[in-house]
Amino acid sequence: MTPRSALRRYLVVCFLTWLPTGLMLTTMVLLMTERGLGLAEIGTAFTVFSVVTLSLELPTGGLADVVGRRVVLAVSAGFTVVALALMAVSTTFWMFVLTGVLKGVARALSSGPATAWYVDTLHDVEGRDADLRPGLSRGSATESAALCLGVLAGGFVPLVVPPGTVEPLAVPPLLGAVAAAVLLGVVLLALPEPSHRRASLGGTLRAVPATVLSGLRLATGHGVLRRLTVYSLVTGVALTAVELLTPGRLAGLAGTAELGGTAYALVAALGFAGSSAGSALAPRAARLARGPARGAVLGVVPAALSLGALAATAETGGPAGLVAAGAAYVVMYAGLAVTSVLCLEMTHRAVTAAERTTVGSTGSLALQAGGAMSNVGLGVLATAAGTGVAWGLAAALMTASALLFARLPALRPGGVAVAEPERAASA
């Protein structure tokens, strides 16, 4: 295995992991509505997905650290195949709830193992001093590109399905199931497990809780990781602010729910494209700022300004309002992507292979917890005081999160802190 070969395989897995999500995203709610579910039932199914994901995030991360990345990725792909195939044929509320459970299991299993596989493999080939940033940047950019292409394909494929064959809205999840089946084959055939300790079944089951506790202690007790975990929490709030409130805002600007849905699909695709561009720019931001911590701030600032712009233009109507909302959405996702890649690099430099996926799952758990807490809170605030106030609060929190990166030390592999280089006096 060469570094280039490892990167190619990692990028393929990143793409195929997120393509099914993009494919189903645009038509998911419409399909559930078409099958007779009301908004309350749809919300319940979404909540089931979130609860399952949150509950399993850390245990599955610990499992990947014990039994290996390849096995967990393969099981995740298998769950995705079943979940999306079931979604395509579901006709009742309880079938969609089961779909939510299966998707939640798949999502929790897929959180972290692919990146951990790449980092471990690169360490095996090039040693602990291997440069992680370019590969992690390209992986994140590839995930965003997969979401962008998936959202666009999922939104337009139903329009070209021949009448009388398959229900058009069911085609995107079926395509997602096919993509997940391809992912399963790639994982089994092209992803050899990097060096990892072997354990018996009994030893594995006993080791998972201990690994989870060890990872939690590290994430909350290590100075750098603790700050990165808090930043993930704030990011969850920011993402919820736009994903919860933007569709209604666009529907109001477009005039109808149908046109608003189309506008949101296009804006979401542009947002994922912005995220892909931001991920690709992350290494340059770190070089420009002379370190990953300072580079992370270069992503936080435009994200905070974009949320502020949304708040400032919340009452702007017509085409100007649409353009302002779309532009702010794209810039925010690009900024968050820059910071996300550099936070990922700092996280993996702070841990060893023994707890790599668990600590990654802790960050994902914090991200989702921030979203879960703000789902209700921001909705209530927007109803009582206006959408602009809710976006303003998210902008303030994002601005404050830049302080988390102040005087944050750089890390050698294994978590040994070193001082980041100071800027030149002329800089």
Backbone torsions as a table, in degrees:
resi	resn	phi	psi	omega
1	MET	NA	125.3	176.6
2	THR	-101.9	161.6	176.7
3	PRO	-56.2	-39.8	-179.3
4	ARG	-66.4	-40.5	178.0
5	SER	-65.1	-42.3	178.3
6	ALA	-61.5	-40.9	-179.9
7	LEU	-65.4	-43.8	179.8
8	ARG	-59.0	-45.5	-179.0
9	ARG	-65.6	-39.7	178.5
10	TYR	-62.3	-43.2	-178.8
11	LEU	-66.4	-38.7	177.2
12	VAL	-62.2	-44.0	179.8
13	VAL	-65.3	-42.6	177.4
14	CYS	-57.4	-45.4	-178.3
15	PHE	-64.2	-48.6	-176.0
16	LEU	-72.5	-22.7	177.9
17	THR	-69.7	-39.0	-174.7
18	TRP	-99.6	-13.6	177.8
19	LEU	-60.5	-44.8	178.1
20	PRO	-58.5	-38.7	178.5
21	THR	-62.9	-45.4	178.6
22	GLY	-61.6	-40.7	-178.6
23	LEU	-62.4	-40.3	-175.0
24	MET	-85.6	-17.1	-167.6
25	LEU	-62.1	-45.6	-172.3
26	THR	-68.8	-38.5	-172.9
27	THR	-102.8	-0.6	-173.7
28	MET	-57.7	-53.2	-178.0
29	VAL	-65.5	-39.6	179.3
30	LEU	-62.9	-39.5	178.7
31	LEU	-64.6	-44.0	179.8
32	MET	-64.6	-38.5	177.0
33	THR	-65.9	-42.5	179.2
34	GLU	-60.8	-32.0	-179.7
35	ARG	-86.2	6.7	171.2
36	GLY	102.2	4.9	-179.8
37	LEU	-82.8	142.3	174.0
38	GLY	-88.2	174.2	-177.5
39	LEU	-62.0	-38.2	180.0
40	ALA	-64.5	-40.9	178.9
41	GLU	-68.3	-39.6	177.0
42	ILE	-62.4	-44.6	177.3
43	GLY	-60.3	-38.6	178.4
44	THR	-64.6	-43.0	178.7
45	ALA	-62.1	-39.9	176.8
46	PHE	-64.8	-39.3	179.6
47	THR	-64.4	-39.5	177.5
48	VAL	-59.4	-44.8	177.2
49	PHE	-57.4	-46.7	-177.6
50	SER	-64.5	-43.4	-178.7
51	VAL	-63.7	-44.6	179.7
52	VAL	-62.6	-44.9	-179.9
53	THR	-61.2	-48.2	-179.5
54	LEU	-62.0	-40.3	-177.2
55	SER	-66.7	-34.0	-173.9
56	LEU	-100.0	-5.2	-174.1
57	GLU	-54.2	-53.2	-177.7
58	LEU	-74.5	-45.0	178.2
59	PRO	-57.8	-40.4	-179.7
60	THR	-72.0	-31.4	174.2
61	GLY	-64.3	-43.5	176.5
62	GLY	-63.5	-37.8	178.5
63	LEU	-61.2	-43.1	179.5
64	ALA	-64.9	-32.9	178.5
65	ASP	-72.9	-20.2	-177.6
66	VAL	-97.6	-51.6	-174.6
67	VAL	-91.0	-16.1	179.3
68	GLY	117.3	155.8	-175.6
69	ARG	-73.8	-40.1	-172.9
70	ARG	-62.0	-45.1	-178.3
71	VAL	-61.5	-46.5	-177.3
72	VAL	-66.3	-39.8	177.0
73	LEU	-62.9	-39.7	179.8
74	ALA	-65.9	-43.6	179.1
75	VAL	-64.2	-39.9	177.5
76	SER	-59.9	-45.3	179.3
77	ALA	-62.0	-39.7	177.9
78	GLY	-62.3	-43.2	177.3
79	PHE	-62.8	-37.3	180.0
80	THR	-65.7	-41.5	177.8
81	VAL	-57.1	-50.1	-177.8
82	VAL	-65.1	-43.0	-176.5
83	ALA	-62.6	-46.8	-176.4
84	LEU	-75.1	-32.8	174.2
85	ALA	-64.5	-40.5	178.0
86	LEU	-66.4	-39.2	178.7
87	MET	-58.8	-39.7	-177.2
88	ALA	-64.1	-27.6	-176.7
89	VAL	-110.9	1.1	-178.2
90	SER	-66.2	139.7	-179.1
91	THR	-129.5	-6.6	-177.9
92	THR	-128.4	164.3	178.5
93	PHE	-58.0	-45.0	-175.3
94	TRP	-69.8	-28.9	174.6
95	MET	-67.3	-39.5	177.5
96	PHE	-70.4	-32.2	174.2
97	VAL	-62.7	-44.4	177.4
98	LEU	-61.4	-39.5	175.2
99	THR	-58.1	-42.5	177.9
100	GLY	-61.8	-39.3	177.9
101	VAL	-62.9	-47.6	-178.3
102	LEU	-64.8	-40.2	177.3
103	LYS	-65.9	-37.2	178.0
104	GLY	-63.9	-41.4	177.2
105	VAL	-62.9	-45.5	-179.4
106	ALA	-62.2	-42.4	-178.6
107	ARG	-64.6	-44.2	-179.7
108	ALA	-63.6	-40.6	-179.6
109	LEU	-66.5	-32.2	-175.1
110	SER	-86.0	-4.0	-174.3
111	SER	-81.2	93.5	173.7
112	GLY	111.5	-34.0	-174.2
113	PRO	-60.5	-36.3	-178.2
114	ALA	-65.5	-45.3	178.4
115	THR	-64.9	-41.5	178.2
116	ALA	-61.7	-39.1	177.2
117	TRP	-59.8	-46.4	-177.8
118	TYR	-64.8	-45.6	-178.9
119	VAL	-63.4	-45.4	179.1
120	ASP	-62.3	-42.1	-179.8
121	THR	-65.2	-42.1	178.9
122	LEU	-64.9	-38.0	176.2
123	HIS	-64.6	-37.9	177.6
124	ASP	-62.3	-38.7	-174.2
125	VAL	-83.9	-44.7	-171.6
126	GLU	-112.9	-4.7	-179.5
127	GLY	92.9	172.6	-174.7
128	ARG	-67.9	-15.7	179.7
129	ASP	-91.6	11.1	-179.1
130	ALA	-58.8	144.2	179.2
131	ASP	-79.6	110.5	-176.2
132	LEU	-84.8	-25.5	-167.4
133	ARG	-58.6	-48.2	-177.8
134	PRO	-60.9	-43.9	-179.0
135	GLY	-67.1	-43.3	179.0
136	LEU	-64.1	-38.2	178.0
137	SER	-62.4	-46.7	-178.8
138	ARG	-68.8	-33.2	176.9
139	GLY	-64.6	-46.2	178.4
140	SER	-63.8	-40.4	177.6
141	ALA	-63.2	-38.7	179.6
142	THR	-66.5	-39.9	177.3
143	GLU	-60.7	-44.3	179.7
144	SER	-66.1	-38.4	177.6
145	ALA	-63.6	-38.7	177.8
146	ALA	-63.3	-42.3	177.7
147	LEU	-64.1	-42.6	179.9
148	CYS	-60.9	-51.3	-179.6
149	LEU	-64.9	-38.5	179.9
150	GLY	-64.6	-43.6	179.3
151	VAL	-62.1	-44.7	179.8
152	LEU	-64.7	-45.3	179.9
153	ALA	-64.8	-43.7	-179.9
154	GLY	-64.1	-29.2	179.4
155	GLY	-79.0	-29.3	-174.6
156	PHE	-104.5	-23.0	-179.5
157	VAL	-57.5	-43.5	-179.9
158	PRO	-58.0	-23.7	-179.0
159	LEU	-73.6	-19.9	-175.7
160	VAL	-112.0	7.0	177.8
161	VAL	-71.7	127.2	-179.9
162	PRO	-60.1	135.3	179.7
163	PRO	-62.5	144.4	177.1
164	GLY	84.7	3.2	179.4
165	THR	-100.5	-87.8	179.1
166	VAL	-115.4	146.8	176.2
167	GLU	-56.9	122.7	-172.4
168	PRO	-53.8	-43.1	-176.7
169	LEU	-69.1	-16.3	179.3
170	ALA	-85.7	-12.3	-175.9
171	VAL	-68.1	-45.2	-179.9
172	PRO	-56.1	-47.3	176.8
173	PRO	-64.6	-31.9	176.3
174	LEU	-64.9	-41.6	175.7
175	LEU	-63.9	-36.7	176.4
176	GLY	-62.7	-38.5	178.0
177	ALA	-65.1	-38.1	177.3
178	VAL	-64.5	-44.1	179.0
179	ALA	-62.1	-39.3	178.3
180	ALA	-66.7	-34.0	176.6
181	ALA	-65.9	-37.9	175.6
182	VAL	-63.9	-41.7	177.0
183	LEU	-58.6	-43.2	178.7
184	LEU	-57.7	-44.6	178.8
185	GLY	-64.1	-41.4	179.7
186	VAL	-63.1	-44.2	-179.3
187	VAL	-61.9	-43.6	-177.1
188	LEU	-71.5	-34.0	-172.8
189	LEU	-98.8	-25.6	-169.9
190	ALA	-124.1	8.5	-176.6
191	LEU	-123.7	77.9	177.6
192	PRO	-64.4	140.7	-178.7
193	GLU	-68.6	128.4	175.2
194	PRO	-68.0	170.1	-177.2
195	SER	-54.3	128.4	-174.3
196	HIS	-159.4	144.1	179.8
197	ARG	-68.3	147.3	178.7
198	ARG	-99.2	150.3	-179.2
199	ALA	-145.0	152.6	175.4
200	SER	-73.6	169.1	179.7
201	LEU	-61.1	-45.9	179.0
202	GLY	-62.8	-43.5	178.5
203	GLY	-64.2	-35.8	178.3
204	THR	-62.6	-49.1	-178.6
205	LEU	-62.5	-36.1	178.9
206	ARG	-74.5	-29.3	-174.9
207	ALA	-79.2	-27.2	-176.0
208	VAL	-60.2	-52.4	179.1
209	PRO	-58.8	-40.0	179.9
210	ALA	-64.7	-39.0	179.2
211	THR	-66.4	-40.7	177.9
212	VAL	-60.8	-47.1	-179.8
213	LEU	-63.5	-40.2	178.6
214	SER	-63.2	-43.8	178.9
215	GLY	-64.5	-40.0	178.0
216	LEU	-63.7	-44.3	179.1
217	ARG	-61.6	-39.5	-179.9
218	LEU	-67.2	-43.8	-177.2
219	ALA	-66.4	-31.5	-178.2
220	THR	-96.7	-19.6	-177.2
221	GLY	-99.9	-24.6	179.1
222	HIS	-79.7	125.9	-173.9
223	GLY	-54.8	-46.7	-178.8
224	VAL	-67.7	-47.4	-177.8
225	LEU	-64.6	-35.2	178.7
226	ARG	-61.7	-43.4	178.6
227	ARG	-66.0	-40.0	179.3
228	LEU	-65.5	-34.7	177.4
229	THR	-65.6	-42.3	177.6
230	VAL	-63.6	-40.1	177.9
231	TYR	-61.6	-40.0	177.6
232	SER	-59.7	-38.9	178.3
233	LEU	-61.1	-46.2	179.7
234	VAL	-65.1	-38.8	178.4
235	THR	-61.6	-38.3	176.4
236	GLY	-59.7	-39.0	177.1
237	VAL	-65.1	-45.4	-177.9
238	ALA	-63.0	-44.3	-179.5
239	LEU	-64.6	-40.6	177.7
240	THR	-63.2	-37.8	-179.0
241	ALA	-57.3	-41.3	-178.4
242	VAL	-85.6	-38.2	-176.5
243	GLU	-73.5	-27.9	179.7
244	LEU	-83.1	-39.4	-170.2
245	LEU	-101.3	-22.3	-178.0
246	THR	-66.8	-42.1	-179.5
247	PRO	-56.4	-44.7	178.3
248	GLY	-65.1	-38.9	178.1
249	ARG	-61.7	-45.0	-179.5
250	LEU	-69.1	-36.4	177.6
251	ALA	-63.0	-41.0	177.6
252	GLY	-63.7	-39.1	179.6
253	LEU	-72.1	-37.8	-176.5
254	ALA	-77.7	-26.1	176.5
255	GLY	107.9	-31.1	178.4
256	THR	-137.6	159.4	178.8
257	ALA	-63.6	-37.9	-178.0
258	GLU	-64.7	-47.5	178.5
259	LEU	-66.7	-34.7	177.1
260	GLY	-64.2	-38.5	177.5
261	GLY	-64.0	-42.4	177.6
262	THR	-63.4	-44.0	179.1
263	ALA	-61.9	-39.9	-179.1
264	TYR	-68.4	-37.6	177.7
265	ALA	-60.3	-43.5	179.3
266	LEU	-67.7	-42.0	179.2
267	VAL	-65.0	-40.6	178.6
268	ALA	-62.5	-42.3	178.4
269	ALA	-62.6	-42.3	177.0
270	LEU	-63.7	-37.1	177.7
271	GLY	-62.5	-43.5	177.7
272	PHE	-66.2	-34.7	174.9
273	ALA	-64.6	-41.4	175.4
274	GLY	-61.6	-39.2	177.7
275	SER	-63.7	-40.3	177.6
276	SER	-63.1	-42.7	179.0
277	ALA	-65.3	-41.7	178.6
278	GLY	-62.0	-40.1	177.9
279	SER	-62.3	-41.9	179.6
280	ALA	-66.4	-29.1	-178.2
281	LEU	-85.0	-9.1	-174.8
282	ALA	-57.7	-46.9	178.4
283	PRO	-59.0	-38.9	179.3
284	ARG	-66.1	-38.0	178.3
285	ALA	-63.2	-40.4	179.1
286	ALA	-66.0	-39.6	178.1
287	ARG	-67.1	-42.9	-179.7
288	LEU	-62.0	-39.8	-176.8
289	ALA	-88.8	-3.1	178.7
290	ARG	66.0	42.6	175.0
291	GLY	148.8	152.4	-177.2
292	PRO	-65.7	-35.5	-178.9
293	ALA	-65.7	-47.0	177.9
294	ARG	-67.6	-35.5	176.8
295	GLY	-62.9	-35.8	178.3
296	ALA	-60.5	-36.4	179.1
297	VAL	-64.2	-33.7	178.3
298	LEU	-63.7	-21.9	173.9
299	GLY	-88.2	-35.9	-178.7
300	VAL	-63.9	-41.9	-174.2
301	VAL	-59.9	-53.7	179.1
302	PRO	-64.9	-31.0	176.9
303	ALA	-63.2	-44.8	179.2
304	ALA	-65.4	-42.7	178.7
305	LEU	-63.2	-35.6	179.4
306	SER	-66.1	-43.4	176.4
307	LEU	-62.6	-39.4	175.8
308	GLY	-62.4	-38.5	178.2
309	ALA	-65.6	-39.1	175.5
310	LEU	-59.6	-44.0	179.8
311	ALA	-63.7	-41.3	-176.4
312	ALA	-70.2	-27.0	-177.4
313	THR	-105.8	15.6	-175.7
314	ALA	-60.9	-25.0	-179.4
315	GLU	-101.8	2.4	179.9
316	THR	-76.7	131.4	-177.6
317	GLY	-108.4	-179.9	175.0
318	GLY	68.1	-163.1	-179.1
319	PRO	-58.3	-34.4	179.9
320	ALA	-61.9	-39.1	178.0
321	GLY	-66.7	-40.6	177.9
322	LEU	-62.8	-45.8	-179.1
323	VAL	-64.4	-42.7	-179.6
324	ALA	-62.8	-44.0	-179.3
325	ALA	-65.3	-43.7	-179.2
326	GLY	-65.7	-43.6	-179.2
327	ALA	-64.8	-43.1	178.8
328	ALA	-62.9	-38.2	179.3
329	TYR	-60.7	-47.2	-177.9
330	VAL	-64.9	-47.7	-177.9
331	VAL	-64.1	-38.6	-179.8
332	MET	-63.1	-45.0	-179.8
333	TYR	-65.6	-36.4	177.7
334	ALA	-63.7	-45.7	179.3
335	GLY	-63.2	-44.4	179.0
336	LEU	-62.7	-34.3	-179.8
337	ALA	-67.2	-40.7	177.0
338	VAL	-56.6	-49.9	-178.1
339	THR	-67.0	-37.5	-178.3
340	SER	-60.7	-45.1	-179.7
341	VAL	-62.2	-44.3	-177.2
342	LEU	-71.3	-33.7	173.5
343	CYS	-65.3	-37.7	178.4
344	LEU	-63.8	-42.7	177.7
345	GLU	-61.0	-46.7	-179.4
346	MET	-64.0	-36.8	178.2
347	THR	-62.3	-48.4	-176.2
348	HIS	-71.2	-23.3	174.6
349	ARG	-77.0	-19.3	-176.9
350	ALA	-90.3	-7.3	-174.6
351	VAL	-127.5	168.7	173.9
352	THR	-107.0	175.0	-178.2
353	ALA	-61.6	-26.1	-174.6
354	ALA	-64.9	-30.5	-178.5
355	GLU	-127.7	18.8	-172.6
356	ARG	-60.1	-49.9	-177.1
357	THR	-72.3	-35.4	-180.0
358	THR	-62.0	-46.2	-179.9
359	VAL	-65.8	-38.1	175.4
360	GLY	-61.5	-38.1	177.9
361	SER	-67.4	-31.2	177.0
362	THR	-62.5	-42.5	176.7
363	GLY	-63.6	-42.0	178.2
364	SER	-64.5	-38.6	177.9
365	LEU	-62.6	-42.8	178.7
366	ALA	-63.3	-40.3	178.7
367	LEU	-60.1	-47.8	-178.5
368	GLN	-71.1	-33.1	177.2
369	ALA	-64.7	-41.3	175.8
370	GLY	-60.0	-40.8	177.6
371	GLY	-67.3	-41.6	-179.0
372	ALA	-64.6	-41.9	-179.5
373	MET	-66.1	-36.7	-175.0
374	SER	-88.0	-13.1	178.3
375	ASN	-55.3	-46.8	-180.0
376	VAL	-82.6	-47.8	-174.5
377	GLY	-59.9	-46.7	-179.0
378	LEU	-70.2	-33.9	176.9
379	GLY	-63.5	-44.0	178.1
380	VAL	-64.5	-43.4	-179.6
381	LEU	-63.5	-42.9	-180.0
382	ALA	-64.6	-37.6	178.9
383	THR	-67.2	-40.9	-175.1
384	ALA	-81.1	-39.9	-171.7
385	ALA	-118.5	-9.4	180.0
386	GLY	110.7	151.7	-179.9
387	THR	-60.8	-37.8	-178.8
388	GLY	-60.2	-37.0	179.4
389	VAL	-67.2	-41.9	178.9
390	ALA	-63.0	-43.8	177.6
391	TRP	-66.1	-35.5	177.8
392	GLY	-63.3	-40.3	177.5
393	LEU	-63.5	-44.0	178.1
394	ALA	-61.7	-39.4	178.5
395	ALA	-63.8	-39.8	179.4
396	ALA	-65.0	-43.0	179.0
397	LEU	-64.2	-41.3	179.9
398	MET	-65.6	-40.1	177.0
399	THR	-61.2	-45.3	179.9
400	ALA	-63.9	-29.3	-177.6
401	SER	-65.9	-19.1	177.6
402	ALA	-61.6	-27.7	179.7
403	LEU	-66.2	-21.8	179.7
404	LEU	-63.8	-23.6	-177.1
405	PHE	-96.2	0.3	179.3
406	ALA	-69.1	131.5	179.2
407	ARG	53.1	32.4	177.7
408	LEU	-83.4	120.6	-176.1
409	PRO	-71.4	149.2	170.1
410	ALA	-71.4	163.8	-176.6
411	LEU	-129.8	136.1	165.7
412	ARG	-80.9	161.0	175.9
413	PRO	-52.0	135.5	-179.7
414	GLY	96.3	-2.1	173.7
415	GLY	93.3	9.2	178.4
416	VAL	-77.0	122.9	-175.5
417	ALA	-79.3	140.6	172.3
418	VAL	-135.3	155.2	-179.9
419	ALA	-74.2	135.7	174.1
420	GLU	-71.1	146.6	-179.3
421	PRO	-61.2	138.9	177.9
422	GLU	-76.1	152.5	175.7
423	ARG	-67.1	147.8	174.7
424	ALA	-65.7	151.6	-176.6
425	ALA	-60.4	-28.5	-178.0
426	SER	-85.2	-7.8	-176.4
427	ALA	-73.8	NA	NA
